[in-house]
Amino acid sequence: MSKIQHRSLYLEVADRVRELIEQGDLAPGERISEKQLCERFGVSRTPLREALKVLASEGLIELLPNRGARVMRLTLKMVKDTYDLMGTLEGLSGELACQNISDEGIKAIRALHDEMLRHYHDRNLPEYFKVNQKIHEGILAASANEVLQEMYSNLSQRVKRVRYSKKMTDDFWRRAVQDHEHMILALESRDGKRLGQILRDHLCNKLEVASLAGVIENEKTLDTVNA
């Protein structure tokens, strides 16, 4: 990862640290070494500490009084609670999208879906995830509800490392693609009620991936670590 050469320090640093967390380079519960990150990014401690405050507000890290910071550990309950709320918001976005989206917008999302299928058949998981995310973002944008989009984005940052986990079984991946095919059909027919329900179910089903070892922890394990 290259060193940061330009201005907007703390936001740029926040983006870099967020990426390390999402990709698993900084593991759940891992202490964050300010010295190492400052050297890695070529910045001073001031923008790094401001960046850590941003990430703490997003629920990605926790600031420890007089002990620095560490990556937030996720439990099944934390993820489920977050998914329940995200599912409600995403379901509503599907209903609104069917009311507001243009024919061109539907075609654009269909094109993304076709691209995602190619990555699925090629077993290219990183590219699949990128396009998958664009599809969900496209439906959210089509809702034309900026407050909904902002709330969803804030929640999504908390569980992105779970939602786009590389530890995904072939069976789950196949079912996820089937869900997307049903989403596109509902969108093309402008069936808001159907699309909303698919989106709610699709997100909640991802708890299967969230429970994989190393991605989230159970409450008993977390209590022992924090004791």
Disulfide bonds with the S-S distance in Angstrom:
none
